[in-house]
Amino acid sequence: MSTIGILLAIPEPYDGELRARRRAYGDPQAEIVPMHVTLLPPTEVDPRVAEQVEGHLAAIAARGRPFTMRLRGTGTFRPVSQVVFLRVERGLLECIELEAQVRAGVLERALQFPYHPHVTVAHDLGDAALDAAQADLADYEAEFEISGFGLYQLEPEGMWRAVRTFPFPSVVRAAA
Protein backbone atom coordinates (compact mmCIF):
# COMPACT_ATOMS: atom_id res chain seq x y z
CA MET A 1 0.00 0.00 0.00
CA SER A 2 1.07 3.58 -0.54
CA THR A 3 -0.27 6.74 1.08
CA ILE A 4 -1.37 9.56 -1.19
CA GLY A 5 -2.95 12.97 -0.77
CA ILE A 6 -4.56 15.34 -3.27
CA LEU A 7 -4.12 19.05 -2.72
CA LEU A 8 -4.33 22.57 -4.05
CA ALA A 9 -0.82 23.93 -3.60
CA ILE A 10 -0.35 27.46 -2.30
CA PRO A 11 1.99 29.18 -4.80
CA GLU A 12 5.08 31.23 -4.12
CA PRO A 13 5.76 33.63 -2.58
CA TYR A 14 2.99 32.64 -0.16
CA ASP A 15 4.16 29.03 0.34
CA GLY A 16 7.64 30.10 1.47
CA GLU A 17 6.31 32.94 3.60
CA LEU A 18 3.76 30.77 5.37
CA ARG A 19 6.20 27.87 5.86
CA ALA A 20 8.66 30.29 7.50
CA ARG A 21 5.94 31.46 9.88
CA ARG A 22 4.90 27.88 10.60
CA ARG A 23 8.54 27.07 11.38
CA ALA A 24 8.70 30.09 13.70
CA TYR A 25 5.73 28.75 15.68
CA GLY A 26 7.74 25.55 16.24
CA ASP A 27 5.71 23.34 13.90
CA PRO A 28 7.94 20.56 12.44
CA GLN A 29 5.35 19.97 9.68
CA ALA A 30 6.68 23.15 7.99
CA GLU A 31 9.63 21.10 6.74
CA ILE A 32 7.72 18.19 5.25
CA VAL A 33 4.29 19.45 4.18
CA PRO A 34 3.83 22.12 1.49
CA MET A 35 1.25 24.81 2.26
CA HIS A 36 -2.02 23.66 0.74
CA VAL A 37 -5.76 23.16 0.81
CA THR A 38 -6.52 19.45 1.11
CA LEU A 39 -8.83 17.81 -1.42
CA LEU A 40 -8.12 14.26 -0.20
CA PRO A 41 -6.45 13.65 3.18
CA PRO A 42 -3.75 10.97 3.51
CA THR A 43 -5.29 7.84 2.02
CA GLU A 44 -3.85 4.37 1.58
CA VAL A 45 -4.21 2.99 -1.94
CA ASP A 46 -3.09 -0.20 -3.59
CA PRO A 47 -0.32 0.61 -6.11
CA ARG A 48 -2.15 -1.63 -8.59
CA VAL A 49 -4.88 1.03 -8.93
CA ALA A 50 -2.43 3.89 -9.57
CA GLU A 51 -3.51 4.14 -13.23
CA GLN A 52 -7.18 4.26 -12.21
CA VAL A 53 -6.44 6.97 -9.64
CA GLU A 54 -4.53 9.07 -12.18
CA GLY A 55 -7.29 8.58 -14.78
CA HIS A 56 -9.91 9.64 -12.24
CA LEU A 57 -7.93 12.77 -11.36
CA ALA A 58 -7.19 13.63 -15.00
CA ALA A 59 -10.91 13.47 -15.82
CA ILE A 60 -11.73 15.84 -12.94
CA ALA A 61 -9.02 18.28 -14.00
CA ALA A 62 -10.23 18.21 -17.61
CA ARG A 63 -13.67 19.42 -16.43
CA GLY A 64 -12.20 22.03 -14.06
CA ARG A 65 -11.55 25.71 -14.55
CA PRO A 66 -8.92 27.99 -12.98
CA PHE A 67 -10.27 30.05 -10.10
CA THR A 68 -9.15 32.76 -7.71
CA MET A 69 -8.47 31.83 -4.11
CA ARG A 70 -8.31 34.40 -1.35
CA LEU A 71 -7.04 33.54 2.10
CA ARG A 72 -8.04 35.95 4.83
CA GLY A 73 -7.76 35.74 8.59
CA THR A 74 -7.48 32.76 10.89
CA GLY A 75 -9.67 30.16 12.49
CA THR A 76 -9.19 27.12 14.68
CA PHE A 77 -10.64 23.67 15.18
CA ARG A 78 -9.85 23.76 18.91
CA PRO A 79 -10.84 22.10 21.20
CA VAL A 80 -11.65 19.19 18.84
CA SER A 81 -8.34 19.38 16.99
CA GLN A 82 -5.23 21.39 17.86
CA VAL A 83 -5.14 23.27 14.55
CA VAL A 84 -4.94 26.95 13.60
CA PHE A 85 -5.63 27.73 9.96
CA LEU A 86 -6.08 30.44 7.37
CA ARG A 87 -9.64 30.81 6.13
CA VAL A 88 -10.50 30.34 2.47
CA GLU A 89 -12.61 33.42 1.79
CA ARG A 90 -12.82 33.19 -2.00
CA GLY A 91 -12.77 29.91 -3.90
CA LEU A 92 -14.55 28.06 -1.11
CA LEU A 93 -17.30 26.62 -3.34
CA GLU A 94 -14.76 25.53 -5.96
CA CYS A 95 -12.80 23.70 -3.24
CA ILE A 96 -15.96 21.97 -1.99
CA GLU A 97 -16.94 20.91 -5.51
CA LEU A 98 -13.46 19.59 -6.31
CA GLU A 99 -13.22 17.69 -3.02
CA ALA A 100 -16.53 15.94 -3.70
CA GLN A 101 -15.37 14.93 -7.18
CA VAL A 102 -11.96 13.73 -5.98
CA ARG A 103 -13.37 11.73 -3.05
CA ALA A 104 -15.55 9.58 -5.32
CA GLY A 105 -15.13 6.46 -7.41
CA VAL A 106 -11.74 4.84 -6.90
CA LEU A 107 -10.93 7.37 -4.13
CA GLU A 108 -14.23 7.16 -2.27
CA ARG A 109 -13.71 7.15 1.48
CA ALA A 110 -15.34 8.38 4.66
CA LEU A 111 -13.95 11.42 6.43
CA GLN A 112 -13.29 11.74 10.16
CA PHE A 113 -14.69 15.32 10.10
CA PRO A 114 -16.87 17.21 7.58
CA TYR A 115 -14.83 18.81 4.78
CA HIS A 116 -13.76 22.38 5.59
CA PRO A 117 -11.33 24.00 3.11
CA HIS A 118 -8.47 25.73 4.96
CA VAL A 119 -4.68 26.15 5.08
CA THR A 120 -3.14 24.77 8.27
CA VAL A 121 -0.52 27.10 9.79
CA ALA A 122 -0.01 25.41 13.19
CA HIS A 123 -0.81 21.85 14.25
CA ASP A 124 -0.46 19.89 17.49
CA LEU A 125 1.51 22.60 19.28
CA GLY A 126 1.02 23.95 22.78
CA ASP A 127 -1.70 26.50 23.47
CA ALA A 128 0.77 29.41 23.56
CA ALA A 129 2.12 28.61 20.07
CA LEU A 130 -1.39 28.06 18.67
CA ASP A 131 -2.57 31.33 20.22
CA ALA A 132 0.46 33.14 18.76
CA ALA A 133 -0.17 31.74 15.27
CA GLN A 134 -3.84 32.68 15.42
CA ALA A 135 -3.10 36.24 16.54
CA ASP A 136 -0.08 36.74 14.25
CA LEU A 137 -2.00 35.80 11.10
CA ALA A 138 -5.37 37.29 12.06
CA ASP A 139 -4.94 40.07 9.47
CA TYR A 140 -3.23 37.90 6.85
CA GLU A 141 -4.55 38.13 3.31
CA ALA A 142 -3.36 36.63 0.03
CA GLU A 143 -5.02 36.18 -3.34
CA PHE A 144 -3.80 34.01 -6.21
CA GLU A 145 -4.95 31.83 -9.09
CA ILE A 146 -5.49 28.10 -8.68
CA SER A 147 -4.78 26.44 -12.03
CA GLY A 148 -4.91 22.76 -11.06
CA PHE A 149 -4.22 20.30 -8.25
CA GLY A 150 -1.54 17.81 -7.32
CA LEU A 151 -1.16 14.17 -6.42
CA TYR A 152 1.34 13.67 -3.59
CA GLN A 153 2.81 10.51 -2.08
CA LEU A 154 4.10 10.01 1.45
CA GLU A 155 7.68 8.77 1.30
CA PRO A 156 9.08 6.31 3.89
CA GLU A 157 11.11 9.11 5.55
CA GLY A 158 7.90 11.09 6.13
CA MET A 159 8.24 13.68 3.34
CA TRP A 160 5.42 14.38 0.89
CA ARG A 161 6.61 14.16 -2.73
CA ALA A 162 4.74 15.63 -5.68
CA VAL A 163 3.93 12.79 -8.09
CA ARG A 164 1.91 14.59 -10.74
CA THR A 165 0.14 17.88 -11.35
CA PHE A 166 -3.30 17.93 -12.94
CA PRO A 167 -3.76 21.33 -14.62
CA PHE A 168 -7.16 22.75 -15.47
CA PRO A 169 -7.74 23.70 -19.10
CA SER A 170 -6.91 27.34 -19.76
CA VAL A 171 -9.85 29.67 -20.01
CA VAL A 172 -9.69 32.10 -22.90
CA ARG A 173 -11.35 35.33 -21.89
CA ALA A 174 -13.06 37.35 -24.60
CA ALA A 175 -11.80 40.89 -25.13
CA ALA A 176 -14.27 43.54 -24.06
C-alpha positions as CSV (number, residue, x, y, z in Angstrom):
1,M,0.0,0.0,0.0
2,S,1.1,3.6,-0.5
3,T,-0.3,6.7,1.1
4,I,-1.4,9.6,-1.2
5,G,-2.9,13.0,-0.8
6,I,-4.6,15.3,-3.3
7,L,-4.1,19.0,-2.7
8,L,-4.3,22.6,-4.0
9,A,-0.8,23.9,-3.6
10,I,-0.3,27.5,-2.3
11,P,2.0,29.2,-4.8
12,E,5.1,31.2,-4.1
13,P,5.8,33.6,-2.6
14,Y,3.0,32.6,-0.2
15,D,4.2,29.0,0.3
16,G,7.6,30.1,1.5
17,E,6.3,32.9,3.6
18,L,3.8,30.8,5.4
19,R,6.2,27.9,5.9
20,A,8.7,30.3,7.5
21,R,5.9,31.5,9.9
22,R,4.9,27.9,10.6
23,R,8.5,27.1,11.4
24,A,8.7,30.1,13.7
25,Y,5.7,28.8,15.7
26,G,7.7,25.6,16.2
27,D,5.7,23.3,13.9
28,P,7.9,20.6,12.4
29,Q,5.4,20.0,9.7
30,A,6.7,23.2,8.0
31,E,9.6,21.1,6.7
32,I,7.7,18.2,5.2
33,V,4.3,19.5,4.2
34,P,3.8,22.1,1.5
35,M,1.2,24.8,2.3
36,H,-2.0,23.7,0.7
37,V,-5.8,23.2,0.8
38,T,-6.5,19.4,1.1
39,L,-8.8,17.8,-1.4
40,L,-8.1,14.3,-0.2
41,P,-6.5,13.7,3.2
42,P,-3.8,11.0,3.5
43,T,-5.3,7.8,2.0
44,E,-3.8,4.4,1.6
45,V,-4.2,3.0,-1.9
46,D,-3.1,-0.2,-3.6
47,P,-0.3,0.6,-6.1
48,R,-2.1,-1.6,-8.6
49,V,-4.9,1.0,-8.9
50,A,-2.4,3.9,-9.6
51,E,-3.5,4.1,-13.2
52,Q,-7.2,4.3,-12.2
53,V,-6.4,7.0,-9.6
54,E,-4.5,9.1,-12.2
55,G,-7.3,8.6,-14.8
56,H,-9.9,9.6,-12.2
57,L,-7.9,12.8,-11.4
58,A,-7.2,13.6,-15.0
59,A,-10.9,13.5,-15.8
60,I,-11.7,15.8,-12.9
61,A,-9.0,18.3,-14.0
62,A,-10.2,18.2,-17.6
63,R,-13.7,19.4,-16.4
64,G,-12.2,22.0,-14.1
65,R,-11.5,25.7,-14.6
66,P,-8.9,28.0,-13.0
67,F,-10.3,30.1,-10.1
68,T,-9.1,32.8,-7.7
69,M,-8.5,31.8,-4.1
70,R,-8.3,34.4,-1.4
71,L,-7.0,33.5,2.1
72,R,-8.0,36.0,4.8
73,G,-7.8,35.7,8.6
74,T,-7.5,32.8,10.9
75,G,-9.7,30.2,12.5
76,T,-9.2,27.1,14.7
77,F,-10.6,23.7,15.2
78,R,-9.9,23.8,18.9
79,P,-10.8,22.1,21.2
80,V,-11.7,19.2,18.8
81,S,-8.3,19.4,17.0
82,Q,-5.2,21.4,17.9
83,V,-5.1,23.3,14.6
84,V,-4.9,26.9,13.6
85,F,-5.6,27.7,10.0
86,L,-6.1,30.4,7.4
87,R,-9.6,30.8,6.1
88,V,-10.5,30.3,2.5
89,E,-12.6,33.4,1.8
90,R,-12.8,33.2,-2.0
91,G,-12.8,29.9,-3.9
92,L,-14.6,28.1,-1.1
93,L,-17.3,26.6,-3.3
94,E,-14.8,25.5,-6.0
95,C,-12.8,23.7,-3.2
96,I,-16.0,22.0,-2.0
97,E,-16.9,20.9,-5.5
98,L,-13.5,19.6,-6.3
99,E,-13.2,17.7,-3.0
100,A,-16.5,15.9,-3.7
101,Q,-15.4,14.9,-7.2
102,V,-12.0,13.7,-6.0
103,R,-13.4,11.7,-3.1
104,A,-15.5,9.6,-5.3
105,G,-15.1,6.5,-7.4
106,V,-11.7,4.8,-6.9
107,L,-10.9,7.4,-4.1
108,E,-14.2,7.2,-2.3
109,R,-13.7,7.2,1.5
110,A,-15.3,8.4,4.7
111,L,-13.9,11.4,6.4
112,Q,-13.3,11.7,10.2
113,F,-14.7,15.3,10.1
114,P,-16.9,17.2,7.6
115,Y,-14.8,18.8,4.8
116,H,-13.8,22.4,5.6
117,P,-11.3,24.0,3.1
118,H,-8.5,25.7,5.0
119,V,-4.7,26.1,5.1
120,T,-3.1,24.8,8.3
121,V,-0.5,27.1,9.8
122,A,0.0,25.4,13.2
123,H,-0.8,21.8,14.3
124,D,-0.5,19.9,17.5
125,L,1.5,22.6,19.3
126,G,1.0,24.0,22.8
127,D,-1.7,26.5,23.5
128,A,0.8,29.4,23.6
129,A,2.1,28.6,20.1
130,L,-1.4,28.1,18.7
131,D,-2.6,31.3,20.2
132,A,0.5,33.1,18.8
133,A,-0.2,31.7,15.3
134,Q,-3.8,32.7,15.4
135,A,-3.1,36.2,16.5
136,D,-0.1,36.7,14.3
137,L,-2.0,35.8,11.1
138,A,-5.4,37.3,12.1
139,D,-4.9,40.1,9.5
140,Y,-3.2,37.9,6.8
141,E,-4.6,38.1,3.3
142,A,-3.4,36.6,0.0
143,E,-5.0,36.2,-3.3
144,F,-3.8,34.0,-6.2
145,E,-5.0,31.8,-9.1
146,I,-5.5,28.1,-8.7
147,S,-4.8,26.4,-12.0
148,G,-4.9,22.8,-11.1
149,F,-4.2,20.3,-8.3
150,G,-1.5,17.8,-7.3
151,L,-1.2,14.2,-6.4
152,Y,1.3,13.7,-3.6
153,Q,2.8,10.5,-2.1
154,L,4.1,10.0,1.4
155,E,7.7,8.8,1.3
156,P,9.1,6.3,3.9
157,E,11.1,9.1,5.5
158,G,7.9,11.1,6.1
159,M,8.2,13.7,3.3
160,W,5.4,14.4,0.9
161,R,6.6,14.2,-2.7
162,A,4.7,15.6,-5.7
163,V,3.9,12.8,-8.1
164,R,1.9,14.6,-10.7
165,T,0.1,17.9,-11.4
166,F,-3.3,17.9,-12.9
167,P,-3.8,21.3,-14.6
168,F,-7.2,22.8,-15.5
169,P,-7.7,23.7,-19.1
170,S,-6.9,27.3,-19.8
171,V,-9.9,29.7,-20.0
172,V,-9.7,32.1,-22.9
173,R,-11.3,35.3,-21.9
174,A,-13.1,37.4,-24.6
175,A,-11.8,40.9,-25.1
176,A,-14.3,43.5,-24.1
